[in-house]
Structure formats: structure tokens, C-alpha cells
């Protein structure tokens, strides 16, 4: 006796792969029983908890053969959690890249929706970068630059090499995981969207994490691959500064990270943004990374580069066109947005967003 992804009891052989609501196989992945997952995590003991996502919790587990895994449990009571479960499996089941987290298998038994991934020794970038006061991890500039380039390569693969293309929609520090050598791997594809090559944009409800949301997506629901590019630009600034983009207090002011960074750029003081915890660093290279971040966060999506171009800019294979730099735009708000607004208002309206250009004069912009 076993169960489909939505809990209806059916009789099937244990070797049959998990299926979606239409009975289609969920990719070429292993199906774990709930008891195996429960044993691997010691009954989901709190000491094995390594992360908390928008729709579930992540635990460290050890399978019977000794292999360590990361176990992502999704909320059984949330349809959004079920949608994320299906989306993540169908997106990641047959994809392999050095800078993407590898999906090993899943559990779809009774009410349980669980994803099993490779375990990465250094947890998330968010933990290593922003939570390092409680950690022995030291991220010098060599590690930080490699994390930037590796993440950019992973996104370039999703955007430009896969068919159909994939937009991640939730690029942020907590979704960049680090292996034992601090190589970055993009994870959490629950909000990802497939993007056929002949489609210029997708109109969709807003989902993602504020502080990383591109303004045209946050306000108009117009999703393109340039939304990931914007999020990646914010991520670069976090990696360089060691600061969270969501905290409205940077440089002793009430400014967000992107806003403060642009002000420092205009005043010729951009190096003041650099995290002193990383020790010595090559000033010219770090400044170039921050200017790439500004190109990624341009207010107009059309002015943002492709991820393959960003890889080349970070690697110094192509020259930065600094003359194209204009003030980036950012969205004010907090929290993670899901697919289901709490009222008849749009997700953006219900969270009280505002859009601004990152200028020293704090000029507000009314979206059209």
C-alpha cells in the first residue's frame, strides 16, 4: 500500500516512481519511504534542523548506507507547499550542474511531501555570511569572489543553456548553499518557472523575497529572466558588504543596502561598503564587482546584462561599460511573498510596497 502525491491510497509496486496529480512520473529520482526519512533524521530531531524555508523546514539526515543528505519537508496543510513540491521535482529531477544543488529523491507518502538533496557541509551563504558571529567560517575575498562567479554560472546555465529556460524567482543568500570547499550551489526551486525560448515574459502572481525583487516584477507581475539578474545584483552587494539587503539600517542611516551602496558610489566612497571581516582585498576588483551589481539592478530590465555577460564581467573577460550606469531602483517591504495573496489586493499592494530610485536625495518614483 502506498500513496499518490495528494494522499489518495492506491496499491502499487514499491519500485514504481512517484507520480503527479495526473499520474505522470515525477522525474528520474528515487522514492524514499517516510520511515526511512524519519530514521535518517532521528525523527526530525531539532538538533538536525539546518534551515527554515517559506513552506517548510530542512534537516540533516544520514541514510542507512552512511550517505548524508539534506531533507526538505514541505507543509502538508498548504496547497502552495504541494505546488512547490511538484514544481521542484519536475524542475530539478534531470538537471545536473556544478553550481546547482542535486536532487536525490523524494517522499510522497500519505500527507508527507519531502525532498531529499545532497548535503552540503557549509550550509547556506546566509548562515556563513550573515550568521558568522556564531561560526568559525571565515569568508575571505577569494571565497567571496568564487561564490559570486559560481552562482552567476549556475544562473547562466538555467537562463541560457537549458531548454526550456528556467527562471528561479527566489535568488537570495539563504538559497545559495556551500559545499566543503565553499563552492556555491543554487537551491530551492519551488518557485521556479519554465521559460520557453519564444516567450518574452510571463504575467504571474508575485512570489519571492522582498529586498531581492525586481521592481517591474514586484509591481506589474511581469516576469523575465532579468528578475533573477536583479536579485543576483543585490546578492553581490550582500557578499561584498556582509550585510543583509532586508535591513533598513545601513551606514548609520535608514537606507537599504542597495540605496546606501549607490549613495556611496555617487560620493566616491564605495569601498566603505566592504566587509572588514574579510581581511585584505584587491580594491579594483571589489569595486568592479559592486559596479556589476549596479548594472544588474538597473531600474529598466532592458538595461541589465545577461547572466553569461555577468560571468564574463566578473571574470574580466569583457570590459564594464560604466557609462551605462544609472540609478538602480528598489522595492521597500519585508518578508517572502507566496502565490496566494491574503486579500483581493495584489501581493504587492497587500504588503505595502513602495518603489524608489537609489539616489542620495531619496526621490520617490510612482510606478506606471
N, C-alpha and C positions, 0 to 999 in steps of 0.2 A: 504494500500500500504506500502510495506516495501522493504528492500534491502538485497541482499546477501553480503558476506564479501568483494566481489570485485566490488560491486556497481551496479550490474545489477538489474533493478527493477523487482520485482515479487510480486504477490498477495499471501498473506498468512495470517493465523490467528495470532493474536498478541501473543497467547500462545506458538506458535511454537518456539523452541530454535534456536539460531543462528547456521548456518551451514558453513562448509568449502567449498573450491572450488569444491569438489566432491559431495557436498550435504550431507556430514556426520555431525551429531550433534556435536557441539563443547563442549562436556563435560556437566556435570550436574550443570550448573550455570545459574544465572538469566540474562535475556537480558533487558538492560535499553534503553529507547529511548534517542535520542540526546537531546531533550528538557528537560528531567529530569536531565541529567548530566549538561546541561548548567545552569539550575536553581540552582542546588546544589552548583555549583562553582561561582555563581553570574557572569555568562557569562565569565568564565575563567579569573576572575579579577586578576591582578598582585599581589594584596595583599594576594591571596590564593595560590600563587606559592610556592611550598616547595621543588622542586628539578628539576634538568635538566639532562636528560639522553642522551645517544648517539643517540637515534632515537625519542626523544620526551620529553615532559615536564610533571611534576607531580604537581597536585593541590590538596589542601584540599577542601573537599566538605561536605555539610550536606544535607542528604536526607530529604524528607518530613516528615518522621517519627522521625527525630531528630538524626538518626544514622550518625556518622561522618565516612567519607571514604577518601581514597586516590585515586585520579583519574589520571591515566597514559594515556596521549594522545600520539599516535604514528603518525609520519609524514605521511600524506596522499600521498605525492608525491614520497615516497621511497618504492620500492618493498621490500627492506630489512626490512622496517618498517612493511609491511604486513606479511612477513615471521616471524618476531619476534612476531607479534600479534597472529598468528596461533600457533606458537611453544609454546608460553607462556600459552595459553589457554589449548592446548592439554596436556601440561606437568603438569599443576597445578590444573586442574579442579576437580580432585578427590583425591587430596593428602592433608592430614592433619598431622601436626606435630607441637609440641610446639615451635620449632625453625625455622619454615618456615612461611612466610607471607601467609595469607589466601586469595585466590582469591574469590571474591564475585560474580562478574558478568562482563559483557562486553557490549559494544555498537558497532554494525556493521551496521550502517545506512548511506546510501549514501557513501561519501568519508571518513567518520569518523571511526577511529579504536581506541577504548578506552577500557582500562581495569580498573576495579573497585576493589580495595583491602580494607582490614581493615585499618583504620587509626591508626598509632602508634604515641603516644604522643611525644616521644623524637626524632622523625625524624631519620636521619641516623647516624651511628657511625662516618662517615666522618665529619658531622656537629658538633656532640658532642665532638669529639676528636680533630679535626684539626681546627675547627672554634670556639673553646670555648672562644676566646678573646671577642667575641661578644655575649656570652651566660653566663647564671648563672649556667649552668650544671657543676658539679664537679665530675669527674670520679676518685674515689679513687681506691686502688688496689683491694678491694673486688669486686667492679663493673667490673673492667677490667678483672679479672680472670674469673668471671662468664660469661662475654661476650665471652672470648676465649673458655671456655668449652661448652657453649651453641651452639656456631657456629660450633664447632667440632662435637657435637652430631647431629646437623642438616645435616651436610655433611656425617656423618657416616650412617645416615638414607637413604640419597639419594644414596650413593655408595653401601651399603651392605644389606639393608633391603628391598628396593623397587625392584619389578620385572616388567619390566626391570629396571636395574640400571640407574641412571641419573648422567651425568657429567655437572656441572653448567657452567663452562668455563669463568666466569667473577666474581670470588670471589674477593671483594675489599671492602674498608671501606664504600663507598657510597651505596653498595648493602646489607649492614647489617643494618637493622632497629631496633629501640629500643622502647619497649613499656613503659608504665608509670613506671614500676619497673626496667627498663633497661635490661629486658630480650631480648636477640638478636633473630632476625628472618631474615633468608636469603630471599632476594627478587630479582626481575628482572631475570626471567628465559627465556628471549628472545633468548639467545644464547645456551640454554641447549641442550644436545644431549642424546637421549636414548641409552643405552649401554647393549645389550643382554649379558647374562652371559657367553656364549661360544665365545665371541669376545674379543681378547686381546687388540686390538687398532682400532681406526678409522682414516683413512687418510682423512684429511679435510682441507679446506682453513682456514687460521689463523683468529681468532676472539678473542677479549678480550681487556685487557688494559695493555699496556706495563708498566713494573715495577713489574707486577704480573705474567708475562708469563713464564712458564717453558721453558728452552732452547730447549729441544728436540721437543717441540710443536712449538715454535716460528720459528725454523729453518727447521724442517722436516715435519711439519704438522701432526706428529704422536700423536694423542690424546688418552690418557688413563686417568683413574681416578687420577693418580699421578700428572696430571697437576693441578687439584684442590688442591691437597695436597701441592704442591709448593706455590700456591697463598696463601693458609692459613698460611704457614710459614712466608711469607712476612707480612701478616696481623698481626700475633702475634708481630712481631718487631714494627709495627706501634702502636699497642695498648700499648706496654710497653714503647716506647720512646715518643709517642705523636708527631711523625714526619711522613711526607709523604714519601713514598718509591720512588716517582717520581721526587723528587727534588735533583739535583746533587750537593748538598752542605750540608754535614754533618760533624760535628766536626770541623768546620773551614776549611774543605778541599773540593775538588771537587769530593768526593766519594758519591756513592749512599748509601742508608740506609743499605742494606744487606752487601755491601762491607765494610762499616765502622764498622758495628757490628762484622764482622768476624775479622777484624784487632784488635778491642778492645779485643776480645776473645783470640786471639793469644798473646796479650801483657798483659793478666791478668787484664784488666781494664773494664770488661764487664758492671759493674754497672754504669759506666759513661754514658751509653746509656739511663738509666732510666729517665723518665719524672719527673722532680722535682715538677710539678704541682699536682701530686697525693698524696703528703704528705708521711707519714711513710709507709713502705712496708717491708714484710719479705724477706730479701736478698736471702736466699737459694731458696725460692720458685720462685722468679722472675728470678734468674739465670737458674733454671730448665726450665722455660717457654722459655727462649731465646735459650737454648740448644735444646729444642724440635723444635724450629723454624729452627735451623740449620739442624736438621735431616730431616725436611720437604723440605728443599731447597737443598738437596744434588744434585750434578751435574748429577749423574746417577739416573734415575727414579726408578730403581730396589732397590736402597738403601733407598728410602723414605718409611716410615711406612704407614700402612692402617689408615684410619681415626678412626676406633674403637680402634686401638692401641694408637693413639694420645690422644683420650679421656682418656684412662687408664693412660698414662704417665702424662698428666696434672693433673689427679686426684690422682696421686701417687699410683695407683693400681699395676703398674708394674715399674720395675727399668729401668732407662735410660742406654743404652749401649753406654757410651761416647767414648769407644774405636773405635766405628764405624764412628765417626765424621770425615769427610774430608771436604776440602774447598767447599762451595757451589758455584754454577755458577749463573750468572745473565745476562740479556739481556739489552743492552742500547738502549734507544729510548724514544718516548713520544707519548701520545695520546691513543685513543681507536681504535682498529682495527675492521673493519667490514668484511663482507663476500665478498665484491666486490672490488678487487684491482683496483687502478686508472690507471694502465697500464698493459702491458703484463708481467711485472715482478711480482714476488710473493709479497704478502703483506709485508713480512719481508724485502725483498730487497728494495722495494719502500720506506720504512721508514728508511732505513739506519741503521739497527740493527748491533750490534756487540755483541759477546758473550765473557765473561771473567770469570775467576775464581776469587772469592772474596779473594784475598790474599793481604798482605801488600805490595808486590812487583808489583802488578798490571800486572801479567803475562797474555798476551792475548792468547786466545785459538782459533785455526782455526777449525771450525766445519767440521766433516767428512760427 
